[in-house]
Amino acid sequence: MAKPLQMDEVWLGRIAELLNDMEFGSLQIVVHEGQIVQMERTERKRFENKPLGVVKTNSAHRSGSRHLRESSSI
């Protein structure tokens, strides 16, 4: 039978600290015999899809550009 989870203010503070400032992610809490033994934080960083400072170039200025072609050899 599973033991009841023992949780006090120390653990609540640790959990809050790991969750603080996280925008996207998860917190995994591992429990053994009713006691927290491990916490794993996985954080995701999301970025805008707009590149900054990229200058568009005209394809006429490119030299030596190659076109890929499919070829079949039977």
Beta strands, then each sheet from edge to edge (+ up, - down):
strand 1: 24-32
strand 2: 35-44
sheet 1: 1+ 2-
end
